[in-house]
Amino acid sequence: MSTDRGGFAGFRLTGRTWVDDLGIWSSAVAADGRPGSALRFDPRLVADPSARERLVAAVIADRRLAQSGMTGLVPVADLVTAGDEVWLITSEPVGPTVGDLLSSGLPGSSRPDAGSAATVLAETAQTLLAVHASGLAHGELHPGTVVIAADGSALLAERGLADALLGRPPAPERDVAAWASLARGLAATWASADRGAAGLLERVAATASIRGLAPARDALLAGRDVLPSGFTTRDRLVATLHRWPEHEAPTLGGHPAPVRPAPDEGEIVTLLHVPRPGDPRGSAGGDQQAPGGGERRPEDVVMRFGPGVPSETTAAQLWRAGRDQQQTELPSGRLAAAAAPRARRRRGRTVLASAILALMVVGALAIWLFRGPATPLEVTKVDVSAPKKAQGCDTTVKITGVLSTNGAGGEVRYQWKRSDRKEPIAQTDQIASGDASHEVSLEWTVKGEGNFKGTATLMVLSPVPEGKKIQDRATFTYKCS
């Protein structure tokens, strides 16, 4: 589908849409013809003002990383609101992704190979290490968030967005576990025809789980002798992209979405800092303090602009030009005459605002003094489920667990135990206040011929009622002949 649905913030939506966990993505084209993408967030995820603040902070952090020279993230062009909607606009397409290529019907000779898998793993590992070194994390790494750019390079999409919207702190260990899972998945798919390369990817996945991402990356590069020649030039990935059907929309692991019209250009407000000429803080978002950190002026953070805006910088210039023109249209005498009643009205509003603020402070103090003790988080039940249908050859099985809580916020510690391993897999998640349930998952890759029954046990370590054991298990079958 390629229906033109109008444009906004300098981009035109082309009509290709698909759904993922954060909302609805749309293909977009910039005014100069460059392709991009636009994400309309699920309204439920951005309804809380604090979630929007965290989202702004995450996007600004991404732009700082880009300004520092990092090239492994899909660049963000803008973050805007339109009425009750929040949109993220990227200046590069977010597809096809590794997930798209894994699920495509491309013939074997056109599919990525073991060298392609190694390229993706090496480049994503390098990007993640740089992100972690900055005190950040991706938070939702999976095949649907690893984008293959036109030159065959691997870019990460949606960095930090899920963590920001869910209120989770950065957890680099979650990224490492996800990267190891990605390595095992690519070993079982793109590298399955090359036993030596598949073995290398399995080893680096195990290295990441035990020793960390940097040693895993080094082990991958040290084993390049078993990889196909030319993998460092991304030749096979570029060839795959040339055969990628132009009509096929990327999925990001989701489903086609209904076509929506673009928002009214006049309602759009950018949430990112737009510098004024001579502003020492540099380009948009370059040195702006994150929400809650440092002083910033309202006019530096949210600016409104109108239809026909070709780009973010030009949008800011047009907006400022219109504002300045309105301020200078009146002759100086009329300006002075109009300023006096406005000053009196401002003084009256200031007195009223001060009185209201005093009452708010007193009310807040009373609430704080008479508040009861906060209810701590407690997990009361856990349910684990696995696929009921027998799994086929060389597959990754997803085991899902749902933690039932008392609705309080806090940190939960839990562990997965697989029947084929002695050592459990310990993890920590942050649960937002008001959520009565929290979903966790385990990806279990099984390869080779034969029959196998796997059992995954999920045990909550804390917080649980004293003297009570909170755990559940699920079993799946694997058949490959």
N, C-alpha and C positions, 0 to 999 in steps of 0.2 A: 504494500500500500504506500502511495506517495502523495496523498492529498495535501495540498497547501492549506494550513490552518492559521495563517497569519503569523505575525512576528512580534517580538518584544525584546527589550534590552539589547537591541542590535542584532538579534538572531531571528530566523524564520523557522518555524516548526514545519517539518516536511510530512508529517502524518504517520510515520512509522513509530509505533509505541509498543512497550512491553513492561511487564510488572516484575518487581522484585520486592524484597522485604521492606525497603524504605519507602516505596511509592511507585509512581509510574514514570518511566523514562520515555523520552521522545527524541528522535533524530532531529537535528537542527543544522542550519546553515547560516554562517555569519554574512554580514553585508558584502564582504570581499570574496565570498564564495567558499571560504574554508569550512569544512564540516566540523560539527560539534555535537553536543548532546545537551538535553535539559531534563532535569529530574524534578517532578512535582511531588513533594513529600506527602506521605500519608497524613491527612489532617490530624489524626489522633496522636501522631508522634510529635507534632509541633504545636499542639494546643497549649502546653505549659510554657509561659514566658521564660522560665529558667532553661527549658530545653532549647529555645531559640537562642538564648544567650550563649549556651555551651556550643551550639552549632556555629554561631558566628566565630567564637574563639577557635574552633577546630579549623574552619576555612582560612582564617587569618594565619594560623600556624602553618597550614599548607603553603600559603603564599610566601611566608617567610622562608620556608624550606626551598621553594623554587628560586627565590631571590639569592639564596646562599649558593646556588649552583646545582641543586639536586634535580635530576632529570627523570627519575624513575616513577613519578606520580603523574596521573592525568591532571593537567593544569586546569584550575578553576578560573573562569572568566568573571563570574559574579554570583552573588547570593541575593535574591530579591524577594520581596513580598508583593502580592497582588490581592488585595482584599484579605481574606482569611487564608490564602494559599502562600506557601513558601516554595520557591524554585531555586535550584542550583543549576548553574549554566557552566559547561565545560568548553574550553576552546579546542579540544580534541575529541574525536568520537570515543565512546566507551564500548565499542565493539568492532570486530568480533572479539569475544573473550575465549580463554582456554575452554570454558564450559561449552561455548558455542561449537568450537572445533571438535570437542570430544563427542558431542551429540549429533554432529552433522553426518550426512550420508555420503561424504566424499569418498571416492574409491581409494584403495590402499596406496596406490602410487602418488596420490595427491594429499594424503594425510601427513601431518607432521611426524617426524621419526624420533629416534632416541636422541639424536643431536639437538633437535628442537626442544625436547624435554629438558635436556641439560642447560640449554640457553635460557629457557624460562626460569629454571630453578636458580641458576647462577645470578641472573639479573634481579630477580625478586629478593634473593637473599641479600644481595648488596644494598638494595633499597631499604629493606627492613632494618639492616644493621645501622644504616645512616639515620633512619627514623628513630630507632631505639637510642642511639647516641644523643639525640636531641631531647630525650626524656619523654618521647611520645610512643605511640603504638598504632598499628592499623586497626585491630579490633575485630575485623570480620573478613579475614583472608580465606578465600575459597576459589575454585576455578572460575566462578562468575564474576569475580572482582579483579582478575588478572587479564588485562587488555593487551591484545597484540596490535601494535601500531603498524602504520603503513611500511615502515622500514624493517619490520620483523622484531623490533625490540618489545620487551615486556614492561608494561606500565601498570601500576596499582591504582584502582579506582576506589572511591568511597572511603578513603583513609580517615579514620577517626569519626565518621558520621554516626555509625551505630552506637559507639561508646558515648558520644555527646548526647544523642537523643535519649538513650536509656540511662544516662547518669552514671556510667561505669568509669572507674579510673583506668588509665592506660595499663595494660597487662601484656608486656612483651612475651611472657611465657606462653600466652594463648596464641600469639603469632607464630612462635616457634613450633608449637604442636600442630598448628594448621599447616605450616610449611612442610613439616614432616609427612603429614597426611597427603598433601599435594604431591610430594615426591613419590610416595608409595602408589598413588593413583596413576601418575604418569609412567611409573615403572610397569604397571599392569596393563597399560594401554599403548601409548606411543612407543614404548621401548620393548613391548612384549615379544617382538620378532628378533630381538638382539639379546641373547642370554647374558652376555658379558656386560652390556650397558644396563640392562634391567637389574643385574646384581649390584652394579655400582650405585644406582639410584636407591635401592633398598638399603645399602650400607650407609649412604649419607643420611637417609631418613632416620636410621637407628642412631647415628652419630648426633644428629640434631636433638633427638629425644633425650640422649644421655649427657652429652657434653655441651650442647648449645649450637647456635646458628653459625658462628664464625668457623669453628672446626669443621662443621658439615660443608660449608662453602669451600674451605681449603681442600677437604677430601675429594670433593667433586672435581675441582680444577686439577688436583694431582692425578686423578684417574682418567684424564682426557684421552689417554692412549687407546682406550677401549671404545671411544665414541667415534661416530662417522666423521670423515674429513669434511671440513667446511662448516662445521656447526658454529664456530665462533663468528662467522660472517652472516649467520641467520639465513642462508640461502634457501633451505627447505621451507622455513616459515614464510618467507616472502613469496615463494612459488605457490604455497598453499593459499595465501591471500589473493593471488592473481586468479585462482580458480574458485574463490569464494563467491557464491551467487549474490549478485547485487540486489536481487529482490528479496533476499532472506534477511529479515530483521534479527538483530541480536536478541538473546533471551535473558542473559544474566541469571540463568537458572530459574527464570520466571515464566510467565505466560503472556500471550498477546493481550493488550489492553484496549478498551474502547477508545475511539478517537474523541479527543476533547478540543474545544476551541482554545486558542491562545488567550491569555488574559488581556483585558483592556489596557493598552499602553499607558493611558493616563493614570491608572491606579497603581502603577509599579513604583516601588520604593526600594532602592538598594540598601542592603544592610551592612555594606563594607565601607570602610573609610575612603573617601575620595579627596586627595590633597588639593589645596589651592596653590596658585603660582607662588613660589618662594617659600612654601612650607618646608621646613628643614627635615620633616619626618619622611620625605621621599614619596615613593609611589604608593598606590592604593594598598592599604593593609600592611605596608612594609614595616612600620614601627609602631603601629597602634597598639595600645595596651589591650590585653584580653579583657572581656567583661569582668568587672570587679577588681581590675589591677591597674592603677594609675589613673591620672586625670585625663578626661577627653571631653570635648564639647559636643552638644547634640548635633550642631550643623556639620561636624566632621564625620559623623557616623551614619546618619540617615539622610539621604537626599532624594528628592522627587524629580523625575524627568518625564518628558512627554513623548509623543509618537515620532517615529522616523529617526530614532537615535542609532547611529551606525556602530558605536563602540562605547565601552565604559568611559574612557578618558574624554571622548568627545561629548558624551552624555553629560558629564560633570561640567564641561565648559559651556554647553548650551544652557544647562540649568542655571549656572552662575550668571551667564550673560543676561538671561531673562530677568533674574532677580535684581541685578545691578541696574538694568534699564528701568525697571519699575521704581526703583529708589531714586532715580535722577530725573524723572519726567516732570515733576512739579518744580516751578520756579522757586528760588531760595526763600522769598518772602512767604509764599504759601506753605512751604515746608516748615518754617519757623512758627507760623500761626497754627498749623495742624499739630505741631509737636507738643504745644503747651497742654491741651486737653488730654492728649495721650499720656503725658507724664503724670497728670493728676490721677487718671484712671489706673496707671501702673502703681502709684503709691497706695491707692485704695485697695488694689488687689494684693499688694505686698502685706498690708496690715492683716487682711482677712486670711491670707495664706499662713502668716505667722501664727495666728490664733488657732487655725486648724492643725498646724504642725504641732503646737504645744499640746492640744488635746490628744493627738495621735501618740505622742511620746508618753503622756500619762497613761493612756489606755494600754499601750504596749508594756509599760513597766508593771501595771497591775496584772496583766496576763502572765508576765514572767514570774511575779512574786507568788501568784496563787496557782500556778500550773502544777499539775500532778506529775509524778515521775513518769518518764517516757517508757513505753512498753518495749522491751527488747525483742529483737527478731527471734523467732522460734520456728523450726521446721517440724511439722506435725505428721507428715506422711510423704511417701515417695512411691511413684508408680513407674515401672520400666516396661517398655514395649519393644519388640523386635519384629521384623517381617515374618509373617506366617508362611509365606510361600518359600519353597526351597530355592536357595540361591545358586546361580549357575557358575561356570568357570571364571576364575580371575575377577573377583568382584569385591567391592567395598560395601560392607553392610553398615547401615546407620542404625544405632541403638538409641532410643530416645527415653529420657527420664523426665518426669514432671515432679517438682518439689512443691508440696502444699505448705503454706506458711500462715502465720497469724496476721499477715498484712503489714507488719512493721518492716522498716528498712534496715539494712546492715549487710555484713559480710557472711557468706556461707562457705564452709569448707567441706569438700566431699571427695570421694575417690571411686574410681571404676576398677573392678578386678575382672580380668579375662581368664577364662578357664585354661587357656594355653600358656599363661604366664604366671610366675610366682609374684613378681613385683606389681603392686597396684599403681594406678595412674592417679596422682593427687592433683586436685584443681581447686581454685578459689574464684568465686564470683561475687559481684556486688549486686544486691537486690534493692530496687527502689521502694520507698515507702508507698503503701497502697496496693502493691501487687500481691495478691493472695496465692499466686502460683508462679513458678519459675522453671523454664525448660532448659535442660542440658542434654548433650548428645555425645556419643562415642562412635567414631568411625573405625571399623575393623576390616582390614583387607585380608582376604584369603586367596591363595593362588595354588595352582597345581591340580593334578588329577586325584580322584578319590572322594570318599564321603567323610563329612566332618560335622559334628554337632558342637556349636559354641555357646557358652553361657556367659553373660555379662552381668555382674552384680554391682549395683550402685549403693554405696553406703554414705550417709551423711555423717560427717565427723563433728561438726558444730555449726550452729547451736541446735541442740536437741533437748527434750525434757530429761531431767536427771533420772538416770537408771533405765532409760528407754533406748532401744536399738532401732534406728530408722534405716531400713534398707529394703531393696526389692531386686529381683533378677528377672531376666528374660533369656530365652534360648532360640537359636535359629539353626537351620540345617543347611549344609553346603553339599552339593552333588555335582561332580565333574567327572565325566568318563570319556 
